[in-house]
């Protein structure tokens, strides 16, 4: 997925450069095949595409990679509605959406230990260099700032 994003960025920058400089895009762009180690690409073609690499067009290779990236693992999607109904518990009596979200995140801290640096203050505790430690709002700002540190 990262490679696909990096490739899109590379192609966009190269197209912009070619527009400015007048170069031919097809003459200066690196092929997809050249972007991978040849052994890795050979194994990929053997396992997923079946014909040898020399017989595969670049568009077919990109289409297969895109279909893999866009597919869901094991072809199963979780029941999102049931998951939200079971797990998402917010205080709907709170009229301020940001405060409601912060209350929910505090609940995650207590329930799952997902957030660290819990400061207990909604006014945005300031740390070294004026950065927000934990969660909250910077004084005078309407932007909600949340610092999460996920367990591994």
Protein Blocks (a to p, Z undefined) as FASTA:
>chain_A
ZZmmmmmmmmmmmmmmmmmnopafklmpccfklmpcfklmmmmmmmmnopafklpcfklm
mmmmmmmmmpcehhiacdfklmmmmmmccdfkbmblklmmmmmmmmmmmmnopaghieoi
anopadehhiaehiaddehiabdcddddddZZ
